[in-house]
Amino acid sequence: MYAVWLLPKEEDSKYLSNILDKLSKKYEAPQFQPHVTVYGVVDTTLPIVEKVVKDIIVGLKEFKVKKNGLHYLDNIWKSLYIDLDYDADLAKINKLLSAKLSQYGNYDFEPHISLIYKKMDNDEKLKIIGELDIQNEFILNALAIIQYSDDVSTWKPLRIFTFPTA
C-alpha cells in the first residue's frame, strides 16, 4: 500500500517541521514529515506507482499553495491541519494521479497539511489554533512515494521526485 505526497521546499519544510515537532512533543503524538497527501492509499506495487509518478512529473514546476485557515476534525488524520486552497496546480496533479491510480484505490482529495495526529478534545484543538501563527503560503516542489502503514512513525519517502524550479 502506497501514498503519493507533495513535499514542501526545504525552507518551508523546516518551518513546518519545527511546528509539527513542538506539537508532537508537547502532546505526545507521533512525529511525521510535513506533506500534502495528493493521492492515497493505493494497493499495488512500487514499480507501478513509481512509473505513474515519473510520467506525470514531466512538465511540472514548483508552485505555491495558500493557507485557507486552520481547522480540525474528529478524524485522526485531520486532527488539526492547515486547510489549503484547492488551486489549479493541486487539481492538475490530483487529476493526473487519479487517471492512473484510481483502479488501485480511490482517494477523496482535500488539500491540507496535518499538524498533529492525535485524539484530542475540541477545546484543546481550538486552544492550539489560537496559539499558532502560521505563514500564508508554502512552496511545494516534489512528489514522494510513501509506503503506507497505520503506524505514522514508519512513514518515510521511498522515492522523491523534485520539480524543476519555477
Order of alpha helices (4+ residues) and beta strands (2+ residues): beta-alpha-beta-alpha-beta-beta-alpha-beta-alpha-beta-beta
